[in-house]
Structure formats: C-alpha cells, structure tokens
Amino acid sequence: MRITVLAGGVGAARFLRGVQAAAPGAQITVIGNTGDDITLFGLRVCPDLDTVMYTLGGGISEEQGWGRADESFSIRDELAAYGAGPSWFTLGDRDFATHILRTQLLAAGKPLSEVTRRLCERWQPGVELLPMSDDKVETHVLLDDAERSLVHFQEWWVRLHAAVPALAITAAGAQGARPAPGVLEAIADADFVLFPPSNPVVSIGTILSVPGIRDAAGAKTVVGVSPIIGGAPVRGMADACLAAIGVRTSAVGVAAHYGPDLLNGWLVDEQDKAATDDPALAGLQVRALPLYMRDLAATAAIAQAAIDLARELT
Ligand code: FO1
C-alpha cells in the first residue's frame, strides 16, 4: 500500500507515528511544508521537515514536539552574550548541527530535496521525506498593527505568539515554485493521500499553494483529520490563522475550506459528530471518532480509521 501524506509540524509527525503503526508494511511518502523555513545566523532552518525527521527518527524533544531531545544551549547563550539576535527562536546545540550541515550542502549547490535525503540517512524515519519544493517559499504575515508590519511567520508565531491579529498570510515565492522532484509522482502513484491534523492554513495550505500540488491531490482520494476539536485547535494557534483567512474555527469550517473537489473523507472528533450530516459538507464522507492523539494506540486507531475510509472511498 502506498500512502502519501502532506505534513506540517508536530501534529503531522505524531500522526505519522500512528500511520506507521497501523500500516507497518506501507510505503509512506511525506511531502513536508517548507513555508516555515527561516534563515538564522546565516543557517537555513527547516522546522517542519526537521520535526518529521526527528520524531520518526527518535531524536525529537517529546515535550516540545520540535527540536532535539537531551539538548544543551551553549551556542545560543554565547550568541546572546555577543548580543547577536534573534533570541526569540531557541536553537539547541544538537539542532545547530543539522542546520550547519544543511546550510553547507545547500551552499554546495545541492537542492533541498537532496539535502533532506542526506540528513534522513542518519535518522532513518521509515518514510520518504520530500520538501514540497526545492525553491524558496516563505510564509509571511501582514500584521494588524499601527505600522502594518510584514513579518516572517516564525516571528508572528514564536515571538508574538500570534497575539497580534493577522490581516493576511501569504506564501511568498509559492507562485514561482515548482514541486520538488518526486512530489507529483508520489501523489499520483499513491493509493490515497492523507491530510494529518496539521495547520490547514500555514502547513497544508502552504503545500497546496505550490502550483500543481493541489490539482494532483484533487485527482486522488484524499482523507483528512480535523485539527479542530470542539471549536478549538488541539495544539498550536490554527484559530489565529483561520481567522486571518475568514474561515470558522470548526471541524466543519476547515473541511469546507479544503472543499469537496479536494477532500473526499473527513475525520472529526465525537464532540463534532454533528458534522457527519452538516449540509456544508455534502459530498464528503464524514466519520466521528475519538480524535485526541493521547498515545500511540489512540493515534494508530485514528490512522487506521483514515486508511479504512480512504480505501472505502477509492
Ligand atoms: N517554536 C516555539 O514556539 N519556540 C521556539 O523557540 C522554537 C524554536 C524552534 C527551533 C527549531 C525548530 O525546528 C522549531 C522550533 N519551533 C519553536 C517550532 C516552530 O516554530 C514550528 O515552525 C512551529 O511549531 C510550526 O510548525
């Protein structure tokens, strides 16, 4: 069985553990969001790619869901002693090694997809991890502040905790970006495509903004898992992102936002089981089940339900 998953950060990585547990023999290709990527201290940081790589490779900081386990912060503290910023984005010593090697390989002219493959040789995540594009795409946020500031997504997300409302969220560079090698094939050759409970705007939405990817996915059976339970995001601040694009923060709102031309099946939590017969989701197969990924067994059950629904719809 060939499964292709469009993935953001923490929620996607945890969901992927469930997919691996539910379908141990499946060939899984992950198309990772690179809109979160940022250059800090001259180093290219790819948060969503690293979160998938570290989580499935066993190196993730479990309590944070990002960055490395057993971290130390000598480099961060030394940089701070020099007054070198920014200090609001915490990079650990072990994590710095990933960014140093990635930056060195990129500077040698290797595309991000090749660099990602090289890093995964160490971590053996058990999936093929592809960036959505080898071209630079960065999510920028237009703030509803006095200056109408335009900031990098990470500054809005990490420094401002998305507390300043966003007037617009744009994937800068997406229009001219090409899907990375293997991305369109991974979608076309898959038995079905899964959307994990990632941020529908800045993670899944950004991947879909790369020309060609949305159409490729639309031609397949796509089953998604709601990142919103009972009107609130399970984790992160998807509500702030959804507000920025005028989408209601609900399981129904997100599925309607993806649309029936893209989405075929949708998993919602039992709290939202009214979605199963909401007219806004006509044409979608909606299933209600416990959706909190509280442990691996619960996550595997969710993944199994998504796989079962996808096979039923194919
Ligand atoms: N998220 C934070 O809230 N604070 C941080 O200091 C932080 C540092 C960081 C370093 C490396 C990395 O790969 C991710 C990091 N994140 C941090 C998470 C990052 O903001 C992700 O992009 C979001 O979690 C959205 O996926």
Boltz pocket constraint, residues with backbone or C-beta under 6 A from the ligand:
constraints:
  - pocket:
      binder: B
      contacts: [[A, 8], [A, 9], [A, 10], [A, 36], [A, 45], [A, 46], [A, 47], [A, 48], [A, 50], [A, 51], [A, 66], [A, 67], [A, 88], [A, 89], [A, 90], [A, 91], [A, 95], [A, 154], [A, 157], [A, 158]]
      max_distance: 6.0
